[in-house]
């Protein structure tokens, strides 16, 4: 006589995490990282939006030459900033004199560029950066951090990095007053502190 056969015990199942839940979690992580990047900026470690940043030692790999595409984008935005200045303020931008800041300030104050027009606002940031570069001895570079690669200005042989491309756009998009004179003073102070 054979003994009754026992049915196998049901296999213990681990809680299943659905692919959808994993996708939602991944998307949430990306959104959080993007919000941090948008609000704080690349490599700024919580410093004021668009302000100067002093990356920690040993980050020289973060400073790279601009790619051909980045140079072309900057050139396109320079032309656009000049076109906006001529059309709306009746002035041209020199690309190197502090007086350009008055022209850019007039454009911002007049609300000529809508907060949703990020490319155009960043074109004004490139114009601002060109003046800072010419007046303060800064050089255009690509700054690479964990989240993105950004066009920035660097004081050669130092860790002073300034992000002018987004200085105006982030403030306008956030509804914050833009004072180019304040931005100029902050840049001068950052360079003088390290120069």
C-alpha beads as a LAMMPS data file, in Angstrom:
LAMMPS data file: protein, C-alpha beads

195 atoms
194 bonds

1 atom types
1 bond types

-500.0 500.0 xlo xhi
-500.0 500.0 ylo yhi
-500.0 500.0 zlo zhi

Masses

1 110.0

Atoms # bond

1 1 1 0.000 0.000 0.000
2 1 1 1.417 3.272 -0.968
3 1 1 1.388 6.225 1.310
4 1 1 -0.755 9.133 0.298
5 1 1 1.193 11.553 -1.723
6 1 1 1.578 14.973 -0.270
7 1 1 0.935 17.851 -2.521
8 1 1 3.877 20.208 -2.725
9 1 1 3.726 23.241 -0.519
10 1 1 2.802 26.350 -2.404
11 1 1 5.883 28.261 -3.453
12 1 1 6.465 31.419 -1.537
13 1 1 6.236 34.321 -3.838
14 1 1 8.158 37.499 -3.339
15 1 1 6.160 40.648 -3.628
16 1 1 6.149 41.518 -7.288
17 1 1 7.122 45.016 -8.239
18 1 1 5.424 45.783 -11.466
19 1 1 7.285 47.279 -14.356
20 1 1 4.864 50.156 -14.224
21 1 1 5.833 50.953 -10.612
22 1 1 9.525 50.798 -11.509
23 1 1 8.873 53.142 -14.412
24 1 1 6.996 55.574 -12.172
25 1 1 9.805 55.534 -9.594
26 1 1 12.425 56.102 -12.298
27 1 1 10.404 58.965 -13.737
28 1 1 10.037 60.519 -10.273
29 1 1 13.811 60.335 -9.799
30 1 1 14.405 62.009 -13.157
31 1 1 11.863 64.737 -12.351
32 1 1 13.514 65.381 -8.963
33 1 1 16.939 65.602 -10.580
34 1 1 15.615 67.924 -13.291
35 1 1 13.954 70.188 -10.720
36 1 1 17.185 70.349 -8.729
37 1 1 19.125 71.196 -11.878
38 1 1 16.551 73.828 -12.885
39 1 1 16.320 75.494 -9.483
40 1 1 19.908 75.208 -8.346
41 1 1 21.815 74.956 -11.604
42 1 1 24.680 72.772 -12.715
43 1 1 27.327 72.320 -10.091
44 1 1 26.155 75.177 -7.923
45 1 1 25.777 73.101 -4.769
46 1 1 22.936 75.268 -3.533
47 1 1 24.438 78.665 -4.292
48 1 1 22.053 81.327 -5.599
49 1 1 20.583 80.671 -9.028
50 1 1 23.028 81.684 -11.711
51 1 1 25.680 82.677 -9.196
52 1 1 29.331 81.844 -9.193
53 1 1 30.307 78.436 -7.974
54 1 1 33.506 77.028 -6.606
55 1 1 33.636 73.307 -7.376
56 1 1 35.617 71.181 -4.989
57 1 1 39.248 70.376 -5.674
58 1 1 40.013 67.592 -8.095
59 1 1 37.195 68.388 -10.498
60 1 1 39.351 69.578 -13.392
61 1 1 37.735 66.926 -15.620
62 1 1 34.560 68.974 -15.351
63 1 1 36.137 71.816 -17.349
64 1 1 36.135 70.995 -21.052
65 1 1 36.399 72.848 -24.328
66 1 1 33.153 73.798 -25.996
67 1 1 32.133 71.393 -28.731
68 1 1 31.514 72.634 -32.248
69 1 1 27.769 72.310 -31.644
70 1 1 28.003 74.348 -28.423
71 1 1 30.011 77.065 -30.189
72 1 1 27.459 77.141 -33.020
73 1 1 24.550 77.394 -30.561
74 1 1 26.294 80.281 -28.776
75 1 1 26.935 82.069 -32.078
76 1 1 23.279 81.620 -33.091
77 1 1 22.155 83.006 -29.744
78 1 1 24.542 85.980 -30.039
79 1 1 22.944 86.872 -33.374
80 1 1 19.481 86.470 -31.862
81 1 1 20.331 88.710 -28.874
82 1 1 21.603 91.417 -31.249
83 1 1 18.434 91.115 -33.327
84 1 1 16.229 91.431 -30.222
85 1 1 18.219 94.483 -29.068
86 1 1 17.959 96.228 -32.444
87 1 1 14.271 95.421 -32.892
88 1 1 13.016 96.268 -29.417
89 1 1 15.471 98.777 -27.955
90 1 1 16.968 100.298 -31.095
91 1 1 20.510 99.588 -29.889
92 1 1 23.154 97.111 -30.853
93 1 1 25.226 94.985 -28.519
94 1 1 28.990 95.426 -28.607
95 1 1 29.614 91.975 -27.201
96 1 1 32.309 93.282 -24.895
97 1 1 31.325 96.491 -23.072
98 1 1 29.523 96.884 -19.734
99 1 1 27.154 99.275 -21.535
100 1 1 25.541 96.183 -23.108
101 1 1 24.038 95.460 -19.698
102 1 1 21.860 98.584 -19.956
103 1 1 20.520 97.365 -23.297
104 1 1 19.846 93.854 -21.966
105 1 1 18.237 95.316 -18.828
106 1 1 15.931 97.441 -21.010
107 1 1 14.871 94.314 -22.925
108 1 1 14.154 92.417 -19.708
109 1 1 12.350 95.345 -18.071
110 1 1 10.143 95.855 -21.138
111 1 1 9.040 92.205 -20.982
112 1 1 9.835 91.829 -24.662
113 1 1 10.764 88.163 -24.210
114 1 1 8.127 85.959 -22.587
115 1 1 9.110 83.697 -19.679
116 1 1 8.324 80.658 -21.863
117 1 1 10.871 81.715 -24.495
118 1 1 13.826 80.040 -22.832
119 1 1 16.039 79.971 -25.936
120 1 1 15.649 83.732 -26.406
121 1 1 16.222 84.456 -22.701
122 1 1 19.340 82.307 -22.810
123 1 1 20.474 84.254 -25.869
124 1 1 20.476 87.334 -23.632
125 1 1 22.482 85.264 -21.126
126 1 1 25.092 84.526 -23.793
127 1 1 25.314 88.267 -24.519
128 1 1 25.758 88.897 -20.796
129 1 1 28.430 86.203 -20.657
130 1 1 30.358 87.726 -23.564
131 1 1 30.598 91.016 -21.684
132 1 1 31.705 89.266 -18.486
133 1 1 34.298 87.289 -20.447
134 1 1 35.705 90.417 -22.106
135 1 1 35.704 92.566 -18.977
136 1 1 36.821 90.000 -16.387
137 1 1 39.206 87.796 -18.348
138 1 1 36.913 84.760 -18.261
139 1 1 36.849 81.987 -20.879
140 1 1 33.874 80.107 -22.283
141 1 1 34.027 76.416 -21.367
142 1 1 31.749 73.410 -21.076
143 1 1 31.138 72.426 -17.461
144 1 1 30.239 68.774 -16.922
145 1 1 28.569 67.617 -13.732
146 1 1 26.573 64.540 -12.756
147 1 1 23.409 65.827 -14.398
148 1 1 24.373 67.699 -17.526
149 1 1 26.888 69.598 -19.576
150 1 1 26.509 73.384 -19.535
151 1 1 28.145 76.323 -21.215
152 1 1 29.857 78.411 -18.569
153 1 1 32.596 80.951 -17.954
154 1 1 35.740 80.085 -16.049
155 1 1 38.505 82.233 -14.679
156 1 1 41.575 80.449 -16.126
157 1 1 43.628 78.364 -13.703
158 1 1 41.066 78.772 -10.920
159 1 1 37.905 77.052 -9.782
160 1 1 35.715 80.134 -10.386
161 1 1 32.857 79.129 -12.687
162 1 1 29.927 81.379 -13.605
163 1 1 26.816 80.306 -15.510
164 1 1 25.604 83.401 -17.397
165 1 1 23.546 81.526 -19.995
166 1 1 20.823 80.773 -17.448
167 1 1 21.232 83.790 -15.145
168 1 1 18.476 85.736 -16.862
169 1 1 16.217 82.894 -18.010
170 1 1 15.890 81.232 -14.610
171 1 1 15.030 84.497 -12.925
172 1 1 12.482 85.573 -15.542
173 1 1 10.885 82.114 -15.601
174 1 1 10.629 82.160 -11.800
175 1 1 9.138 85.668 -11.779
176 1 1 12.148 87.074 -9.923
177 1 1 13.376 90.595 -10.659
178 1 1 16.504 90.685 -12.791
179 1 1 19.193 93.200 -11.882
180 1 1 22.077 92.954 -14.293
181 1 1 24.011 95.384 -12.146
182 1 1 23.734 92.952 -9.221
183 1 1 24.854 90.090 -11.467
184 1 1 27.808 92.192 -12.637
185 1 1 28.834 92.961 -9.051
186 1 1 28.531 89.283 -8.042
187 1 1 30.729 88.225 -10.967
188 1 1 33.332 90.884 -10.165
189 1 1 33.348 89.830 -6.504
190 1 1 33.782 86.156 -7.427
191 1 1 36.695 86.938 -9.749
192 1 1 38.358 89.331 -7.289
193 1 1 38.065 86.797 -4.472
194 1 1 39.956 84.187 -6.496
195 1 1 41.923 86.217 -9.042

Bonds

1 1 1 2
2 1 2 3
3 1 3 4
4 1 4 5
5 1 5 6
6 1 6 7
7 1 7 8
8 1 8 9
9 1 9 10
10 1 10 11
11 1 11 12
12 1 12 13
13 1 13 14
14 1 14 15
15 1 15 16
16 1 16 17
17 1 17 18
18 1 18 19
19 1 19 20
20 1 20 21
21 1 21 22
22 1 22 23
23 1 23 24
24 1 24 25
25 1 25 26
26 1 26 27
27 1 27 28
28 1 28 29
29 1 29 30
30 1 30 31
31 1 31 32
32 1 32 33
33 1 33 34
34 1 34 35
35 1 35 36
36 1 36 37
37 1 37 38
38 1 38 39
39 1 39 40
40 1 40 41
41 1 41 42
42 1 42 43
43 1 43 44
44 1 44 45
45 1 45 46
46 1 46 47
47 1 47 48
48 1 48 49
49 1 49 50
50 1 50 51
51 1 51 52
52 1 52 53
53 1 53 54
54 1 54 55
55 1 55 56
56 1 56 57
57 1 57 58
58 1 58 59
59 1 59 60
60 1 60 61
61 1 61 62
62 1 62 63
63 1 63 64
64 1 64 65
65 1 65 66
66 1 66 67
67 1 67 68
68 1 68 69
69 1 69 70
70 1 70 71
71 1 71 72
72 1 72 73
73 1 73 74
74 1 74 75
75 1 75 76
76 1 76 77
77 1 77 78
78 1 78 79
79 1 79 80
80 1 80 81
81 1 81 82
82 1 82 83
83 1 83 84
84 1 84 85
85 1 85 86
86 1 86 87
87 1 87 88
88 1 88 89
89 1 89 90
90 1 90 91
91 1 91 92
92 1 92 93
93 1 93 94
94 1 94 95
95 1 95 96
96 1 96 97
97 1 97 98
98 1 98 99
99 1 99 100
100 1 100 101
101 1 101 102
102 1 102 103
103 1 103 104
104 1 104 105
105 1 105 106
106 1 106 107
107 1 107 108
108 1 108 109
109 1 109 110
110 1 110 111
111 1 111 112
112 1 112 113
113 1 113 114
114 1 114 115
115 1 115 116
116 1 116 117
117 1 117 118
118 1 118 119
119 1 119 120
120 1 120 121
121 1 121 122
122 1 122 123
123 1 123 124
124 1 124 125
125 1 125 126
126 1 126 127
127 1 127 128
128 1 128 129
129 1 129 130
130 1 130 131
131 1 131 132
132 1 132 133
133 1 133 134
134 1 134 135
135 1 135 136
136 1 136 137
137 1 137 138
138 1 138 139
139 1 139 140
140 1 140 141
141 1 141 142
142 1 142 143
143 1 143 144
144 1 144 145
145 1 145 146
146 1 146 147
147 1 147 148
148 1 148 149
149 1 149 150
150 1 150 151
151 1 151 152
152 1 152 153
153 1 153 154
154 1 154 155
155 1 155 156
156 1 156 157
157 1 157 158
158 1 158 159
159 1 159 160
160 1 160 161
161 1 161 162
162 1 162 163
163 1 163 164
164 1 164 165
165 1 165 166
166 1 166 167
167 1 167 168
168 1 168 169
169 1 169 170
170 1 170 171
171 1 171 172
172 1 172 173
173 1 173 174
174 1 174 175
175 1 175 176
176 1 176 177
177 1 177 178
178 1 178 179
179 1 179 180
180 1 180 181
181 1 181 182
182 1 182 183
183 1 183 184
184 1 184 185
185 1 185 186
186 1 186 187
187 1 187 188
188 1 188 189
189 1 189 190
190 1 190 191
191 1 191 192
192 1 192 193
193 1 193 194
194 1 194 195
